[in-house]
Amino acid sequence: MLNIAIIGCGVIAQYHLRALALLKTARAAAVCDVRTAVAQKTAAEFNIPRWTASASELFADPAIDAVILALPASLRTTLALEAFRHGKHVLTEKPVAMNAAEVRAMIAAQGRRVGAVCSSRYRHFDSARAARDYLRSGALGKIRTITCRGISPAGAPPQNPPPAWRLRTDLNGGGIFVNWGCYDLDYLLGLLDFKLTPQSALARTWQVPAAYAAYAAPGSDAETHVTTLITFAEGCVLNYERAEFTTLPPDNRWQITGERGTLTLQMLKAKSANIVLTEPDAAKGTRTRVLWEGDETASTSEHDGVVNDFVDAILQKRKPETTLQDALLFARIADAIYASSASGKPVSFD
């Protein structure tokens, strides 16, 4: 049985601990948090035999096989590098890191250990597997456009203080793009097996509007609205927009269009018509049919799936759903988006 340590005992760590509790091949052997009271409480709540405030203590322990890093992005890379140096497998929360340079550093330190990223959450549903299988069949033809539009208009003002890290560049590496774009792009590019080579990016980002200033924590400096166009060497483009705390009407759309049709996808949990194909029809021009339909609202695969996949990848000596190398593609795109927005000009990828 694998002994796994959880570093960070915040909200997301609770999901990882519940997922581990369901497994017979791995267990939560220890939890760690600099807030000793929180670490102790978490250990007691989940019946974990050990808690500590020192991550280095756990990295140095040969009885610990792997770690899950469930803390803000600004803290994770240093910990991942130390864990790899001690021969531990690492599952890191999303976004993978603060920038592409940090991801490259982790890849260089990884060696033969598993390095996995939690941004794969929404590819663990059956609907995502059905879409991936259809795309792998080549039935859609050469890909032309990849589209995502996710708009969450402002609701009632928050009753509790917003998390300080969420819209802080120094703590999170960015705002809504790294918070949600990591999922959107992992989902869409992952369905295409990450086999795309970015060429250029043109992007704009905007901070929270003055009317919604109370929706962001004091000191927030990252974006709540991003739009971008990314071109790829393979001949396709990514059209992307995400916004929150906005007056825009709600919209959630994930689509992949090829020469022979368009797949309309549902990344988030839904009850019906999750994967829909629109294709040519000799009599009508186009026709639409459902490729996969089901109710996934009760599933916990978005949380259990990443932990199960991490454990299986270690035991089976295979790649996880999202490797550090896969996540580097997202990090490179994020760097380009922020560089383009800052300069007001398109930027090219190295």
C-alpha positions as CSV (number, residue, x, y, z in Angstrom):
1,M,0.0,0.0,0.0
2,L,1.3,3.5,-0.9
3,N,1.8,5.9,1.9
4,I,0.8,9.4,0.7
5,A,1.3,12.7,2.6
6,I,-1.0,15.7,2.0
7,I,0.8,19.0,2.2
8,G,-1.7,21.8,3.0
9,C,-4.9,21.2,4.9
10,G,-7.3,23.7,3.2
11,V,-10.6,23.1,1.5
12,I,-9.3,21.2,-1.5
13,A,-7.2,18.8,0.7
14,Q,-10.5,17.5,2.2
15,Y,-11.5,16.2,-1.3
16,H,-8.1,14.4,-1.7
17,L,-8.4,12.8,1.8
18,R,-11.9,11.6,1.0
19,A,-10.7,10.1,-2.3
20,L,-7.8,8.3,-0.6
21,A,-10.1,6.9,2.1
22,L,-12.0,5.0,-0.7
23,L,-8.8,3.2,-2.0
24,K,-7.3,-0.1,-0.9
25,T,-4.0,0.6,-2.7
26,A,-3.1,3.8,-0.9
27,R,-3.7,5.7,2.3
28,A,-3.2,9.1,3.8
29,A,-0.2,8.4,6.0
30,A,0.3,12.0,7.1
31,V,-0.9,15.6,6.8
32,C,1.1,18.8,7.0
33,D,0.2,22.4,7.5
34,V,2.1,25.3,9.0
35,R,-1.0,26.0,11.0
36,T,-0.5,23.3,13.5
37,A,-4.0,23.5,14.9
38,V,-5.4,22.9,11.4
39,A,-3.1,20.0,10.7
40,Q,-3.9,18.4,14.0
41,K,-7.7,18.8,13.5
42,T,-7.5,17.4,10.0
43,A,-5.5,14.4,11.2
44,A,-8.1,13.7,13.9
45,E,-11.1,14.2,11.5
46,F,-9.8,11.7,8.9
47,N,-8.2,9.3,11.4
48,I,-4.7,9.9,10.0
49,P,-1.9,8.7,12.2
50,R,0.5,11.6,11.8
51,W,0.5,15.3,11.4
52,T,3.3,17.9,11.2
53,A,4.1,21.5,10.4
54,S,7.2,20.5,8.4
55,A,7.0,19.3,4.8
56,S,10.7,18.7,4.8
57,E,10.3,16.1,7.6
58,L,7.9,14.1,5.4
59,F,10.0,14.5,2.2
60,A,13.0,13.0,4.1
61,D,11.0,10.1,5.5
62,P,11.6,6.9,3.3
63,A,8.2,5.5,4.5
64,I,6.4,8.2,2.5
65,D,6.0,7.2,-1.1
66,A,4.2,10.2,-2.6
67,V,2.9,13.7,-1.8
68,I,-0.1,15.8,-2.8
69,L,0.6,19.5,-2.8
70,A,-2.7,21.2,-1.9
71,L,-1.5,24.8,-1.3
72,P,-1.4,28.1,-3.3
73,A,0.7,28.1,-6.5
74,S,3.3,30.4,-5.1
75,L,4.4,27.8,-2.6
76,R,4.2,24.6,-4.6
77,T,7.2,24.6,-6.9
78,T,9.8,24.8,-4.2
79,L,8.1,22.0,-2.4
80,A,7.7,19.9,-5.5
81,L,11.4,20.2,-6.3
82,E,12.3,19.1,-2.7
83,A,10.0,16.2,-3.0
84,F,11.4,15.0,-6.2
85,R,15.0,15.3,-4.8
86,H,13.9,12.9,-2.1
87,G,12.5,10.5,-4.6
88,K,8.8,11.2,-4.0
89,H,6.0,11.0,-6.6
90,V,4.1,14.3,-6.7
91,L,0.5,15.3,-7.5
92,T,0.2,19.1,-7.6
93,E,-2.9,21.2,-7.4
94,K,-3.8,23.6,-10.2
95,P,-2.6,25.8,-11.8
96,V,0.5,23.7,-12.3
97,A,2.9,26.6,-11.3
98,M,3.4,30.3,-11.4
99,N,4.9,30.2,-14.9
100,A,6.4,28.0,-17.5
101,A,9.9,28.3,-16.1
102,E,8.8,26.7,-12.9
103,V,7.2,23.8,-14.8
104,R,10.4,23.2,-16.7
105,A,12.3,23.2,-13.4
106,M,10.0,20.5,-12.0
107,I,10.3,18.4,-15.2
108,A,14.1,18.6,-14.9
109,A,14.0,17.4,-11.3
110,Q,11.3,14.8,-11.7
111,G,13.5,11.9,-12.9
112,R,11.5,8.7,-13.1
113,R,8.9,9.7,-10.6
114,V,5.3,10.4,-11.4
115,G,4.5,14.1,-11.7
116,A,0.8,14.7,-12.1
117,V,-1.5,17.8,-12.1
118,C,-5.0,18.2,-10.8
119,S,-6.1,20.2,-13.9
120,S,-7.2,16.9,-15.4
121,R,-10.3,16.9,-13.1
122,Y,-12.9,17.2,-15.8
123,R,-11.5,14.5,-18.1
124,H,-12.3,11.8,-15.6
125,F,-16.0,11.7,-16.5
126,D,-17.4,9.1,-18.9
127,S,-18.6,11.9,-21.2
128,A,-15.0,13.1,-21.6
129,R,-13.8,9.6,-22.4
130,A,-16.4,9.3,-25.1
131,A,-15.4,12.6,-26.7
132,R,-11.7,11.6,-26.5
133,D,-12.4,8.3,-28.2
134,Y,-14.4,10.0,-31.0
135,L,-11.6,12.5,-31.6
136,R,-9.0,9.8,-31.6
137,S,-11.0,8.0,-34.3
138,G,-10.3,10.9,-36.7
139,A,-13.9,11.1,-37.6
140,L,-14.0,14.9,-37.1
141,G,-11.2,15.4,-39.7
142,K,-8.5,18.0,-39.4
143,I,-9.1,20.3,-36.5
144,R,-9.9,23.9,-37.4
145,T,-11.2,25.7,-34.2
146,I,-11.2,25.1,-30.5
147,T,-13.7,27.3,-28.7
148,C,-14.3,28.0,-25.0
149,R,-16.6,30.7,-23.6
150,G,-17.3,30.7,-19.9
151,I,-19.2,33.7,-18.4
152,S,-20.4,34.0,-14.8
153,P,-22.3,37.3,-14.3
154,A,-22.1,38.9,-10.9
155,G,-24.6,37.6,-8.3
156,A,-25.4,39.0,-4.9
157,P,-22.4,40.5,-3.1
158,P,-20.3,38.0,-1.1
159,Q,-21.3,37.5,2.5
160,N,-17.8,36.2,3.5
161,P,-14.4,37.7,2.6
162,P,-13.1,36.5,-0.7
163,P,-10.0,34.3,-0.7
164,A,-6.9,36.5,-0.7
165,W,-4.9,34.3,-3.1
166,R,-7.5,33.9,-5.8
167,L,-6.9,37.2,-7.7
168,R,-3.3,37.9,-6.6
169,T,-0.6,37.6,-9.2
170,D,2.1,37.1,-6.6
171,L,0.2,34.2,-4.9
172,N,-1.6,32.6,-7.8
173,G,0.3,33.6,-11.0
174,G,-2.8,35.3,-12.4
175,G,-6.6,35.5,-12.0
176,I,-9.5,33.8,-13.8
177,F,-7.4,32.4,-16.6
178,V,-5.2,30.3,-14.3
179,N,-8.1,29.5,-12.0
180,W,-10.5,28.3,-14.7
181,G,-8.4,28.4,-17.9
182,C,-6.2,25.5,-16.6
183,Y,-9.4,23.4,-16.5
184,D,-10.7,24.6,-19.8
185,L,-7.5,24.0,-21.7
186,D,-6.6,20.8,-19.9
187,Y,-10.0,19.5,-21.0
188,L,-10.0,20.7,-24.6
189,L,-6.3,20.2,-25.4
190,G,-6.3,16.9,-23.3
191,L,-9.1,15.5,-25.5
192,L,-6.7,16.2,-28.4
193,D,-3.9,14.4,-26.5
194,F,-2.0,17.7,-26.1
195,K,-0.6,17.3,-29.6
196,L,-0.6,21.0,-30.6
197,T,2.2,23.4,-31.1
198,P,1.3,27.1,-30.2
199,Q,2.6,29.7,-32.6
200,S,1.2,33.1,-31.5
201,A,-1.1,34.7,-29.0
202,L,-3.2,37.9,-29.0
203,A,-4.9,38.6,-25.7
204,R,-6.5,41.2,-23.5
205,T,-7.3,41.0,-19.8
206,W,-9.3,43.3,-17.4
207,Q,-9.5,43.5,-13.7
208,V,-12.7,43.5,-11.7
209,P,-15.0,46.5,-12.6
210,A,-15.3,49.2,-10.0
211,A,-19.0,48.3,-9.5
212,Y,-17.9,44.9,-8.3
213,A,-14.8,45.8,-6.3
214,A,-16.3,44.2,-3.1
215,Y,-16.3,40.8,-4.9
216,A,-12.5,40.7,-4.9
217,A,-10.2,40.6,-1.8
218,P,-8.3,43.8,-1.0
219,G,-5.0,43.9,-2.8
220,S,-6.3,41.8,-5.8
221,D,-4.5,42.7,-9.0
222,A,-5.2,39.9,-11.4
223,E,-7.8,39.6,-14.1
224,T,-11.5,38.7,-13.9
225,H,-12.0,38.9,-17.7
226,V,-9.7,37.4,-20.4
227,T,-10.1,36.9,-24.1
228,T,-7.5,35.5,-26.5
229,L,-6.8,34.0,-29.9
230,I,-4.1,31.4,-30.0
231,T,-2.8,30.0,-33.3
232,F,-1.2,26.6,-33.6
233,A,1.3,25.2,-36.2
234,E,-1.1,22.3,-36.9
235,G,-3.5,24.9,-38.7
236,C,-6.1,25.3,-36.0
237,V,-6.9,28.2,-33.6
238,L,-8.1,28.5,-30.0
239,N,-10.8,31.2,-29.4
240,Y,-11.1,31.7,-25.6
241,E,-13.0,34.0,-23.3
242,R,-13.6,33.8,-19.5
243,A,-15.2,36.4,-17.2
244,E,-16.7,36.6,-13.7
245,F,-18.1,39.5,-11.7
246,T,-19.5,40.9,-15.0
247,T,-22.6,42.3,-16.6
248,L,-22.3,39.8,-19.5
249,P,-25.1,37.2,-19.7
250,P,-24.2,33.7,-18.6
251,D,-22.6,31.4,-21.1
252,N,-20.8,28.0,-21.0
253,R,-19.5,26.6,-24.2
254,W,-16.8,24.1,-25.2
255,Q,-16.5,23.1,-28.8
256,I,-14.1,21.5,-31.2
257,T,-14.6,21.9,-34.9
258,G,-13.0,19.9,-37.7
259,E,-13.4,19.6,-41.4
260,R,-16.2,17.1,-41.0
261,G,-18.1,18.3,-38.0
262,T,-18.4,20.1,-34.7
263,L,-18.4,18.5,-31.3
264,T,-20.3,20.5,-28.6
265,L,-19.0,19.4,-25.3
266,Q,-20.0,19.7,-21.6
267,M,-17.0,20.0,-19.4
268,L,-19.0,20.5,-16.2
269,K,-21.3,18.0,-14.7
270,A,-24.7,17.8,-16.6
271,K,-27.8,15.7,-16.7
272,S,-28.2,15.1,-20.5
273,A,-26.9,15.7,-24.0
274,N,-23.4,16.0,-22.8
275,I,-21.6,15.3,-26.2
276,V,-23.4,16.5,-29.4
277,L,-22.1,16.2,-32.9
278,T,-23.2,18.5,-35.8
279,E,-22.2,17.1,-39.2
280,P,-23.0,17.6,-42.9
281,D,-26.3,16.2,-44.2
282,A,-26.9,15.8,-48.0
283,A,-30.5,16.7,-47.7
284,K,-30.7,19.3,-44.9
285,G,-27.2,20.8,-45.0
286,T,-26.4,19.8,-41.4
287,R,-27.8,17.4,-38.8
288,T,-27.2,17.1,-35.1
289,R,-27.0,13.9,-33.1
290,V,-26.1,13.0,-29.5
291,L,-22.9,10.9,-29.2
292,W,-23.1,10.4,-25.5
293,E,-25.8,11.2,-23.0
294,G,-26.0,10.6,-19.3
295,D,-26.5,12.2,-15.8
296,E,-23.2,12.9,-14.2
297,T,-24.4,15.3,-11.6
298,A,-24.0,12.8,-8.7
299,S,-20.5,11.8,-9.8
300,T,-17.4,12.8,-7.7
301,S,-15.0,11.8,-10.5
302,E,-13.6,15.4,-10.7
303,H,-12.1,14.9,-7.3
304,D,-11.7,11.1,-6.9
305,G,-10.4,10.7,-10.5
306,V,-7.2,12.7,-10.1
307,V,-6.2,10.8,-6.9
308,N,-7.1,7.4,-8.4
309,D,-5.2,8.2,-11.6
310,F,-2.2,9.4,-9.6
311,V,-2.1,6.2,-7.5
312,D,-2.6,3.9,-10.5
313,A,0.1,5.7,-12.5
314,I,2.6,5.0,-9.6
315,L,1.6,1.4,-9.2
316,Q,1.3,0.7,-13.0
317,K,4.4,2.7,-13.9
318,R,2.5,4.7,-16.5
319,K,1.8,8.3,-17.3
320,P,-1.0,10.1,-15.4
321,E,-3.8,11.8,-17.3
322,T,-2.0,15.2,-17.1
323,T,1.8,15.0,-16.8
324,L,4.0,18.0,-16.0
325,Q,5.0,18.0,-19.7
326,D,1.3,18.2,-20.7
327,A,0.7,21.0,-18.2
328,L,3.7,22.9,-19.6
329,L,1.6,23.6,-22.7
330,F,-1.0,25.5,-20.5
331,A,1.8,27.3,-18.7
332,R,3.4,28.5,-21.9
333,I,0.0,29.7,-23.2
334,A,-0.7,31.5,-19.9
335,D,2.7,33.3,-20.1
336,A,2.0,34.4,-23.6
337,I,-1.5,35.7,-22.7
338,Y,-0.2,37.8,-19.9
339,A,2.7,39.1,-22.1
340,S,0.4,40.0,-24.9
341,S,-2.1,41.7,-22.7
342,A,0.7,43.7,-21.0
343,S,2.3,44.8,-24.3
344,G,-0.9,45.3,-26.3
345,K,0.6,43.3,-29.1
346,P,0.6,39.7,-30.4
347,V,3.5,37.5,-29.0
348,S,5.2,34.5,-30.6
349,F,6.1,31.3,-28.8
350,D,9.7,30.1,-28.7
